[in-house]
Amino acid sequence: MTCLKTTRLHQSLTLLRLRSSFSATSSTTPWYSAPSPPHQDSPVLLTISEAIKNSSTKPLDSSLKKFIPSLTARHVIDLINLNPLSLDPPSILSFFKWIASQTGFRLSIQSYCTMAHFLCAHKMLSEAETLLRFVVSRKGKDSASSVFESITNSRGSHRSTLVFNTLMNAYADSGFISDAIQCFRLVKKIGLRVPFLSCGHLLNRLMQSNSPAAAWAFYSEILDYGYPPNLYNFNNLMHKFCKEGKIKEAQLIFDEIPKRGLLPKVVSFNTLINGYCKAGNLEEGFRLKKIMEEREIFSDVYTYSVLINGLCKESRLEDANQLFGEMCIRGLIPNDVTFTTMINGHCKKGKVNEAIEFFYQMLKKNVKPDLVTYNTLINGLCKIGDLREARKLVDEMIKRGLSPDKITYTTIIDGFCKEGNLESALGIREEMIKDKIELDDVAFTALISGLCREGRVVDAERMLREMLRANMKPDDAIYTMIIDGFCKRGDVKIGFDLLKEMQSNGYVPNVVTYNVLLNGFCKKGQMKNANVLLDAMLNLGVVPDDITYNILLEGHCKNGNREDFDKLRSEKGVVLDYASYTSLVGEFGKRARSDRPKRLF
């Protein structure tokens, strides 16, 4: 009794001293010594109790308003502990909320902790958690130790270890994960039963976070204290580590499964095999498959699909075909993912006929191809220039109830443009507009390239403006194509304006862009503008290449003294830097000036 009174007066006592005051018992067995209560018939408590009892006919605002100045937090604690009229818990909670809302009245942390104990003792856990979440919100991060001590020091007749479950949940749900873990450790430290329900809740929170390492550390810790192991948690953690590319950590968790008395199942193996395949370690993936077979854990469709995908990525199509055949021999029916993987692998290697064979196998086995399957095959057909078959496949896809998406249309547009069939590409664009599908940057680039190739540079610029209105950012290549188009038709000024537009939009044009514009100036005989552009290019740190200097030399040859034409021509291809260029052109300029009087005479 004396020990508990001392604890109340000195809340800075360490948890090591608290260990002697509490025993590791169930939530129904008292783990404290109740204080000596005031008299049950205390006039203040009776007045409050009567008011609460009659609150349905006479609100507390009218019955207790005048008593508020004389009430203290101690009265509230005594009411919760003693409850002289045996009021039901919801009524006491209602009074607690009411008194907490009164201006000028302030409940102590002990009041909240006593109320939390009371609610937990009466199995009102959600209400207790709401109350403790309020406390946590006021105390903030890194407050677990102080709040925990207040709970353990709260004196009263309603004490329940369930309060520690609710406190852990309150911290976890408030986002203070480190505090929730600290609560778990404090419970262990004073020797109470580990709150496994809250440990599971906290573990789920950690699983949802972006830190599988923290989740695994906590899971390992609670497992060591008797938390029941669950294969789902192990698989989930392996998946998260594999997703981050941390295959070694995933392997460690896999190795821990049997140590915890569990046996890995097909999902466990598949998760790790997938991780190794994504990391490019196919050998380890096949080693795990062999272990599965030795343990009579049969590979499923997912196992084969993952390994086939790894083989296709490494262009090992023969091995992929062999594994696909093994899968079918074992009576497993490949799904749409497996078939699409095989189709994609063969298309990437240009083996479109084989890909089509897999497509027909897919239909024969009544496996419905999805949009990804069709897009993969359409892309393969477009790459080998078979646009007719690609178009037929789009029509077939529509008949099967699948609507072409942005990828479908963009692939076809790109294919037509590369084949020089610009009109068909523009026709596909009109279909996209009709279907309210927005063009992406790939489609715009293909169309602009096609228009420039056909000499329709004005239309290409219009397409550029449309692209900008769609909030897309054209790259250097698009601007360069259009600048080149205008320069080729002699509209060098428009090309130069586009260069300035690039710079004002934050682009740093590269040497190819400058070469295109320099070539335009030189062909127009505007050598002064060409040299000014060269200086600007150098000032911006863009390094000219041999093409730059030889474009300029070509310009000087065509627009200079005929007698020096052959000499300048002979220098083309060996002028690789600015010094060589200026030296040669400077010499050419001197000769031109010295020859001028003779030509006039």
C-alpha positions in Angstrom: 0.0 0.0 0.0 2.8 2.4 1.0 4.7 1.4 -2.2 1.8 2.5 -4.4 1.4 5.8 -2.6 5.1 6.5 -3.1 4.7 5.6 -6.7 2.0 8.2 -7.1 4.1 10.9 -5.5 7.3 10.1 -7.4 6.3 9.3 -11.1 9.9 9.3 -12.1 10.5 5.8 -10.6 12.1 3.6 -13.2 10.3 0.6 -14.8 12.8 -1.7 -13.1 11.3 -0.7 -9.8 7.8 -1.1 -11.2 8.6 -4.7 -12.0 8.4 -5.5 -8.2 4.9 -4.0 -8.0 3.3 -6.0 -10.8 3.1 -9.6 -11.7 2.8 -11.3 -15.1 -0.8 -12.4 -14.9 -3.9 -12.4 -17.1 -6.1 -9.4 -17.6 -8.7 -10.6 -15.2 -6.3 -11.0 -12.2 -5.4 -7.8 -10.3 -1.7 -6.8 -10.7 -1.8 -3.9 -8.2 -2.9 -3.0 -4.7 -6.0 -0.8 -4.7 -5.7 2.5 -2.8 -7.7 3.3 0.4 -10.9 4.9 -1.1 -12.7 7.9 0.3 -16.1 7.2 1.9 -18.6 5.8 -0.6 -21.1 8.3 0.5 -19.0 11.3 -0.2 -21.5 14.2 -0.8 -19.7 15.4 -3.9 -19.6 12.0 -5.5 -23.2 11.4 -4.6 -24.3 14.7 -6.1 -22.4 14.0 -9.3 -23.8 10.4 -9.5 -27.4 11.6 -9.0 -27.0 14.2 -11.7 -25.6 11.6 -14.1 -28.5 9.2 -13.2 -31.1 11.9 -13.9 -29.3 13.3 -17.0 -32.0 12.0 -19.3 -34.6 14.3 -17.7 -32.3 17.1 -16.5 -29.2 17.8 -18.6 -25.8 18.0 -16.8 -25.5 21.6 -18.0 -28.3 22.6 -15.7 -27.7 20.2 -12.8 -23.9 20.4 -12.4 -23.0 23.8 -13.9 -22.7 25.6 -10.6 -20.6 22.7 -9.1 -17.9 22.9 -11.8 -15.7 25.5 -10.0 -15.5 23.2 -6.9 -14.8 20.0 -8.9 -11.3 18.6 -9.5 -9.7 15.9 -11.5 -9.5 13.9 -8.3 -13.3 13.8 -8.0 -13.5 12.4 -11.5 -11.0 9.7 -10.7 -12.9 8.8 -7.5 -16.2 8.7 -9.3 -14.8 6.2 -11.9 -13.2 4.0 -9.2 -16.0 4.0 -6.6 -19.2 4.6 -8.7 -21.4 4.8 -5.5 -24.7 4.4 -7.5 -23.4 1.7 -9.7 -23.9 3.7 -12.9 -23.5 1.9 -16.2 -20.1 2.4 -18.0 -21.6 4.4 -20.9 -23.2 6.9 -18.5 -19.8 7.5 -16.7 -18.1 7.8 -20.1 -20.7 10.4 -21.2 -20.1 12.4 -18.0 -16.3 12.1 -18.6 -16.7 13.6 -22.1 -19.0 16.3 -20.8 -16.7 17.4 -18.0 -13.7 17.4 -20.4 -15.5 19.8 -22.7 -16.2 22.4 -19.9 -14.4 25.7 -20.2 -11.9 26.1 -17.3 -12.0 22.5 -16.2 -8.9 20.4 -17.0 -8.6 16.7 -16.6 -5.2 15.3 -15.6 -3.3 12.6 -17.5 -4.2 10.3 -14.5 -7.9 11.0 -15.2 -7.6 9.7 -18.8 -5.5 6.7 -17.8 -8.0 5.8 -15.0 -10.9 6.1 -17.5 -9.0 3.9 -20.0 -8.5 1.2 -17.4 -12.2 1.4 -16.5 -13.3 1.1 -20.2 -11.0 -1.8 -20.8 -12.2 -3.6 -17.7 -15.7 -3.3 -19.1 -14.6 -4.5 -22.6 -15.2 -1.1 -24.2 -12.0 -1.3 -26.1 -12.8 0.9 -29.0 -13.9 3.7 -26.7 -10.7 3.2 -24.6 -8.6 3.4 -27.8 -10.3 6.6 -28.9 -9.6 8.1 -25.5 -5.9 7.1 -25.6 -5.6 8.3 -29.2 -6.6 11.8 -27.8 -3.9 11.5 -25.2 -1.3 10.4 -27.7 -2.3 13.3 -30.0 -1.6 15.7 -27.2 1.6 14.1 -26.0 3.0 13.6 -29.5 5.8 11.5 -30.8 8.4 9.9 -28.4 5.9 10.1 -25.5 5.5 6.3 -25.0 7.6 6.1 -21.8 5.8 8.9 -20.0 2.2 7.8 -21.0 3.0 4.2 -20.2 4.3 5.2 -16.7 1.1 7.2 -16.1 -1.0 4.2 -17.0 0.9 1.9 -14.7 0.8 4.5 -11.9 -2.9 5.1 -12.2 -4.6 4.0 -9.0 -8.1 2.6 -9.0 -10.4 -0.4 -8.6 -10.6 -1.1 -12.4 -7.3 -2.3 -13.7 -6.8 -4.3 -16.9 -3.8 -5.3 -18.9 -6.0 -4.8 -22.0 -5.2 -1.1 -21.7 -1.7 -1.9 -23.0 -3.2 -3.4 -26.2 -5.3 -0.2 -26.7 -2.2 2.0 -26.0 -0.2 0.2 -28.6 -3.0 0.5 -31.1 -3.5 4.2 -30.3 0.2 4.9 -31.1 0.2 2.6 -34.2 -3.0 4.2 -35.6 -1.6 7.7 -34.9 1.5 6.9 -37.1 3.9 6.8 -34.1 5.3 3.3 -34.9 8.4 3.7 -32.8 6.3 4.6 -29.7 4.0 1.5 -30.3 7.1 -0.7 -30.4 8.4 1.0 -27.2 5.1 0.2 -25.5 5.6 -3.5 -26.4 9.1 -3.5 -25.0 7.9 -1.8 -21.8 5.2 -4.4 -21.3 7.9 -7.1 -21.6 10.2 -5.2 -19.2 7.7 -5.1 -16.3 6.9 -8.7 -16.9 3.3 -8.5 -18.1 1.8 -10.8 -20.7 2.7 -9.8 -24.3 -0.3 -8.2 -26.0 -0.3 -10.4 -29.1 -3.4 -8.8 -30.6 -1.8 -5.4 -30.7 1.4 -6.9 -31.9 -0.5 -8.3 -34.9 -2.1 -4.9 -35.5 1.3 -3.2 -35.3 2.9 -5.8 -37.6 0.2 -5.1 -40.2 0.9 -1.4 -40.0 4.6 -2.1 -40.6 3.8 -4.4 -43.5 1.9 -1.6 -45.1 4.8 0.8 -44.7 7.7 1.1 -47.1 10.1 -0.4 -44.7 10.2 -4.2 -44.8 13.4 -4.1 -42.8 11.6 -2.5 -39.8 8.7 -5.0 -40.3 11.1 -8.0 -40.2 12.9 -6.7 -37.2 9.7 -6.3 -35.2 8.3 -9.6 -36.4 11.6 -11.4 -35.4 11.4 -9.7 -32.0 7.8 -10.7 -31.2 8.4 -14.3 -32.5 11.1 -14.6 -29.9 8.5 -13.8 -27.3 6.1 -16.4 -28.4 4.0 -14.7 -31.1 2.6 -17.5 -33.2 4.4 -17.7 -36.6 2.4 -17.4 -39.8 3.5 -18.4 -43.2 1.6 -15.6 -44.8 3.7 -13.0 -43.0 6.9 -14.7 -44.1 5.8 -14.8 -47.7 4.6 -11.2 -47.6 8.0 -10.0 -46.2 9.9 -12.0 -48.8 7.7 -10.4 -51.5 8.5 -6.9 -50.2 12.2 -7.5 -50.0 12.2 -9.0 -53.6 10.3 -6.0 -54.8 13.1 -3.8 -53.5 15.7 -6.0 -55.1 17.0 -7.2 -51.7 17.1 -10.8 -52.6 19.7 -11.7 -49.9 17.2 -10.5 -47.2 14.4 -12.4 -48.8 16.6 -15.6 -48.8 17.3 -15.1 -45.0 13.5 -14.9 -44.3 13.0 -18.0 -46.4 15.6 -19.9 -44.4 14.0 -18.7 -41.2 10.6 -20.5 -42.0 11.6 -24.0 -41.0 13.4 -22.6 -37.9 10.1 -21.3 -36.7 8.4 -24.7 -37.1 6.8 -24.0 -40.5 7.3 -25.6 -43.9 7.6 -23.4 -47.0 4.9 -24.1 -49.6 4.6 -23.4 -53.3 3.8 -19.7 -52.7 7.0 -19.3 -50.6 9.1 -20.9 -53.3 7.4 -18.9 -56.1 8.0 -15.6 -54.3 11.7 -16.3 -53.9 12.1 -17.7 -57.5 10.4 -14.6 -58.9 12.9 -12.5 -56.9 15.9 -14.3 -58.2 14.6 -14.2 -61.8 14.0 -10.5 -61.6 17.5 -10.1 -60.3 18.8 -12.0 -63.3 19.8 -15.0 -61.3 18.0 -17.8 -63.2 20.4 -20.5 -62.0 19.2 -19.9 -58.4 15.6 -19.9 -59.6 16.0 -23.3 -61.2 17.8 -24.6 -58.2 14.8 -23.7 -56.0 12.5 -25.4 -58.5 14.6 -28.6 -58.2 14.4 -28.4 -54.4 10.6 -28.1 -54.7 10.5 -31.3 -56.8 12.7 -33.1 -54.3 10.3 -32.2 -51.5 7.3 -33.2 -53.6 6.1 -29.6 -53.8 4.7 -29.4 -57.3 5.5 -26.4 -59.5 2.4 -24.5 -60.6 1.6 -22.2 -63.6 3.1 -19.3 -61.7 6.4 -21.1 -61.2 6.8 -21.9 -64.8 5.6 -18.5 -66.0 8.2 -16.7 -63.9 11.1 -19.0 -65.1 9.9 -18.7 -68.7 9.8 -14.9 -68.4 13.4 -15.0 -67.1 14.5 -17.1 -70.0 12.8 -14.9 -72.6 14.4 -11.8 -71.1 17.8 -13.5 -71.7 16.7 -14.4 -75.2 17.0 -18.1 -74.4 14.0 -19.0 -76.5 14.9 -22.7 -77.0 15.1 -23.2 -73.2 11.8 -21.2 -72.8 10.1 -23.5 -75.4 11.4 -26.6 -73.7 10.1 -25.4 -70.3 6.8 -24.5 -71.9 6.5 -28.0 -73.3 7.4 -29.5 -69.9 4.7 -27.5 -68.3 2.1 -28.8 -70.8 3.2 -32.4 -70.4 2.7 -32.1 -66.6 -0.9 -31.2 -67.3 -0.7 -27.6 -66.4 -2.6 -25.2 -68.7 -0.6 -22.0 -69.4 -2.5 -18.8 -68.6 -2.7 -15.6 -70.5 0.5 -14.3 -68.8 2.5 -17.4 -69.9 1.3 -17.2 -73.5 1.9 -13.4 -73.6 5.4 -13.9 -72.3 6.2 -16.5 -75.0 4.7 -14.2 -77.7 6.6 -11.2 -76.5 9.9 -13.2 -76.3 9.6 -14.4 -79.9 8.5 -11.0 -81.2 11.5 -9.3 -79.7 13.8 -11.7 -81.5 11.9 -11.1 -84.8 10.3 -14.6 -84.8 6.8 -13.3 -85.3 5.6 -16.5 -87.1 6.4 -18.5 -84.0 4.7 -15.9 -81.9 1.6 -16.2 -84.0 1.7 -20.0 -83.5 1.6 -19.4 -79.7 -1.3 -17.0 -80.2 -3.3 -19.7 -82.0 -2.4 -22.3 -79.4 -3.7 -19.9 -76.8 -7.1 -19.6 -78.7 -7.2 -23.4 -79.1 -6.8 -23.9 -75.3 -9.6 -21.5 -74.7 -7.3 -19.0 -73.0 -8.6 -15.5 -73.8 -6.0 -13.1 -75.0 -6.2 -9.7 -73.3 -5.2 -6.3 -74.5 -1.6 -6.8 -73.5 -1.4 -10.0 -75.6 -2.9 -8.2 -78.7 -0.7 -5.2 -78.3 2.4 -7.4 -78.0 1.7 -9.2 -81.2 0.6 -6.1 -83.1 4.0 -4.5 -82.0 5.8 -7.5 -83.4 4.0 -7.4 -86.7 4.7 -3.6 -87.0 8.4 -4.1 -86.4 8.7 -6.4 -89.3 6.6 -4.1 -91.5 3.6 -6.4 -91.7 1.0 -3.6 -91.2 -1.7 -5.4 -93.0 -1.7 -8.3 -90.5 -1.4 -5.9 -87.7 -4.5 -4.0 -88.9 -6.4 -7.3 -89.2 -5.4 -8.2 -85.6 -6.9 -4.9 -84.4 -10.1 -5.6 -86.2 -10.2 -9.1 -84.6 -9.5 -7.6 -81.2 -12.5 -5.3 -81.6 -14.7 -8.2 -82.7 -13.8 -10.0 -79.4 -15.0 -7.1 -77.4 -11.6 -5.5 -76.7 -11.2 -1.8 -77.4 -7.8 -0.6 -78.8 -6.0 1.6 -76.3 -3.4 4.3 -76.6 -0.6 1.7 -77.0 -2.4 -0.1 -79.8 -3.0 3.1 -81.8 0.5 4.5 -81.2 2.1 1.2 -82.3 0.2 1.2 -85.6 0.9 4.9 -86.2 4.6 4.4 -85.6 4.6 1.4 -87.9 2.9 3.3 -90.7 5.2 6.3 -90.3 8.3 4.1 -90.5 6.9 2.4 -93.7 6.3 5.9 -95.2 2.6 5.5 -95.2 1.8 8.8 -93.6 -1.8 9.1 -94.8 -2.7 5.8 -93.0 -0.9 7.0 -89.9 -3.0 10.2 -90.0 -6.1 8.1 -90.5 -5.3 6.2 -87.3 -4.9 9.6 -85.5 -8.4 10.5 -86.6 -9.7 7.2 -85.2 -8.0 8.1 -81.9 -9.7 11.5 -81.8 -13.0 9.9 -82.6 -12.6 7.4 -79.7 -11.4 10.3 -77.5 -8.0 8.7 -76.9 -5.3 11.3 -76.5 -2.0 10.9 -78.4 1.1 10.3 -76.3 4.6 11.6 -77.0 5.5 8.5 -79.0 2.6 9.0 -81.4 3.4 12.7 -81.8 7.0 12.0 -82.4 6.2 9.4 -85.1 3.8 11.7 -86.9 6.1 14.8 -86.7 8.9 12.6 -88.1 6.7 11.3 -90.9 5.5 14.8 -91.8 9.1 16.2 -91.9 10.2 13.2 -94.0 7.4 14.1 -96.5 8.5 17.8 -96.5 5.2 18.9 -94.7 7.1 20.9 -92.2 4.3 23.4 -91.6 2.0 20.6 -90.7 4.8 19.2 -88.5 5.0 22.5 -86.6 1.2 22.5 -86.1 1.6 19.1 -84.6 4.3 20.4 -82.3 1.9 23.2 -81.1 -0.8 20.5 -80.5 1.7 18.5 -78.5 2.6 21.6 -76.4 -1.2 22.3 -75.8 -1.5 18.8 -74.5 1.1 19.7 -71.8 3.7 17.3 -73.3 7.4 18.3 -73.5 8.9 17.7 -77.0 12.5 16.5 -76.9 15.5 17.9 -78.7 15.0 15.5 -81.6 11.5 16.8 -82.4 12.6 20.4 -82.5 15.7 19.5 -84.5 13.6 17.6 -87.1 11.3 20.6 -87.6 14.2 23.1 -87.7 15.9 20.9 -90.3 12.6 20.9 -92.3 12.4 24.7 -92.4 16.1 25.1 -93.2 15.8 22.7 -96.1 13.1 24.8 -97.6 15.1 28.0 -97.0 13.1 29.3 -94.0 16.2 29.7 -91.8 14.6 32.5 -89.8 11.7 30.2 -88.7 14.3 27.6 -87.8 16.3 30.2 -85.7 13.1 31.3 -84.0 12.4 27.6 -83.0 15.9 27.5 -81.6 15.2 30.5 -79.4 11.9 28.9 -78.4 13.7 25.8 -77.3 16.1 27.9 -75.1 13.3 30.0 -73.6 11.5 26.7 -72.6 14.5 25.5 -70.7 16.1 23.3 -73.4 19.8 23.2 -74.1 20.1 22.4 -77.8 22.8 19.9 -78.6 25.4 20.0 -81.4 23.1 18.2 -83.9 20.5 21.0 -83.6 23.2 23.7 -84.1 24.6 21.8 -87.1 21.2 21.7 -88.7 20.8 25.5 -88.3 24.4 26.3 -89.3 23.9 24.2 -92.5 20.8 26.3 -93.2 22.7 29.6 -92.9 25.6 28.4 -95.0 23.3 27.2 -97.8 21.7 30.7 -97.8 25.2 32.3 -97.9 24.6 33.9 -94.5 28.2 33.3 -93.3 28.1 36.1 -90.8 25.0 34.7 -89.1 26.7 31.2 -89.2 29.8 32.6 -87.4 27.6 34.4 -84.8 25.7 31.2 -84.1 29.0 29.3 -83.7 30.2 31.9 -81.1 26.8 31.6 -79.3 27.1 27.8 -79.4 30.6 27.9 -77.9 29.6 30.4 -75.2 26.8 28.0 -74.1 29.3 25.2 -73.7 28.1 23.2 -76.7 31.2 21.5 -78.2 31.3 21.6 -82.0 32.2 18.4 -83.8 34.0 17.8 -87.1 30.6 18.0 -88.9 30.1 21.5 -87.5 33.4 22.8 -88.9 33.1 21.1 -92.2 29.6 22.5 -92.7 31.1 26.0 -92.2 34.0 25.2 -94.5 31.5 24.1 -97.1 29.8 27.4 -96.7 33.0 29.4 -97.2 33.8 27.3 -100.2 30.5 28.0 -101.9 30.4 31.7 -100.9 34.1 32.6 -101.3 36.9 33.1 -103.8 36.7 30.4 -106.6 40.6 30.2 -106.6 40.5 29.0 -103.0 37.6 26.6 -103.5 39.9 23.6 -104.1 42.2 24.4 -101.2 39.3 24.7 -98.7 37.8 21.5 -100.2 41.0 19.6 -99.5 40.9 20.7 -95.9 37.5 19.2 -95.3 37.6 16.2 -93.0 40.8 17.2 -91.2 39.4 20.4 -89.5 38.5 19.0 -86.1 38.7 22.0 -83.8 37.9 25.7 -83.5 41.6 26.7 -83.8 42.1 24.9 -87.1 38.9 26.3 -88.4 39.6 30.0 -87.5 43.2 29.6 -88.8 42.1 28.3 -92.2 39.2 30.7 -92.6 41.4 33.6 -91.4 44.0 32.8 -94.1 41.1 32.5 -96.7 39.9 36.0 -95.6 43.3 37.6 -96.0 43.6 36.2 -99.5 40.2 37.4 -100.4 41.0 40.9 -99.2 44.3 41.1 -101.1 42.7 39.8 -104.3 39.9 42.4 -104.1 41.7 45.3 -105.9 42.9 43.0 -108.7 39.4 41.8 -109.3 38.1 45.4 -109.4 40.9 46.4 -111.8 
